[in-house]
């Protein structure tokens, strides 16, 4: 085999091998990317739920302040004072 032809043959084999390795890595990266996105989506859903609950509690508390004309708090079954509640 001629030396020049051997170099061309080696370059073709290396190029095909490099393309095969790149395709395999891209598949693995796509699976890893899906997994990462699923984890981030779960965490975002948790944060959205927490913000929604906090928003509802804050709105309820602000409504209580707006509707209270005296400084003594009234007992209202619809409004819960979250700020004074202690965590268990």
N, C-alpha and C positions, 0 to 999 in steps of 0.2 A: 504494500500500500504506500502510496506517495505521502510524504510528510505533510504537504498542504491539504490533501484530502483527509488525512487523519485529524488535523486541526479543525476542519469544517465539521467532520463527523462528531468530534468531541463537543464542539459548540452547539450543535443541534441537539445532542443528547442532554447537555446541561440545560439548554433552554426549555426543552420539553419537561425535564425533571422539575425545573423551577416553576413552571406553569402548574404542574400537578400539585406541588407542595402549596402553592398559593391558593388553589381551589380548595384543598383540604382545610387550610387555615381559615379561609373565609367562611366555610360551613360551621366550623367550631366557634368562630367569633359571632356568627349570627345566632347560634343557640345560646351562647353566653349573654349576648345582648338582650335576647328575649327574657332570659332569667333575671337579669338586672332590672329591666323595665318592669317586670312583674313585682319585684320587691319594692321598687320605688312607688309603684301604683298603690300597693297595699299601705305603705307609710303615708302617702298623700291622702288616701281615703280616711285613715285614722285622724290625720290632722284636720281634714275638712269636717269630720264628725265632731271633733273637739271644739273647733271654732263655731260650728253651728249651735252646739249646746251652750257654749259660753255666751254667744250672741243672744240666745233666747233668755238666759238668766239675766244678762245685763239689761235687756229691754224690759223684762219684768221688774227689775229693781228700779230702773229709771221711771217706769210708769208708776210704781209705788210712791216715789218721791214727788212726782207731778200731782198725783191724786191725793196726797196727804196734805191737809191744810194745817194741822197742828203738829207740834213736835213729837207728840206721843204716837207711836206706831199703832195702827189699827190691826185687828186680826182679820185678814182677808184670806179666804180659802184658796183663791186663785193665785195669789202672789206669795212666793216663798222668798224669804231673805236668805240668799245664798252666802253672802259675805259673813254672816254671823254663825253659820253652821260649821261645826268642827268636823274634820275628817276622821274617820274611824281608823 
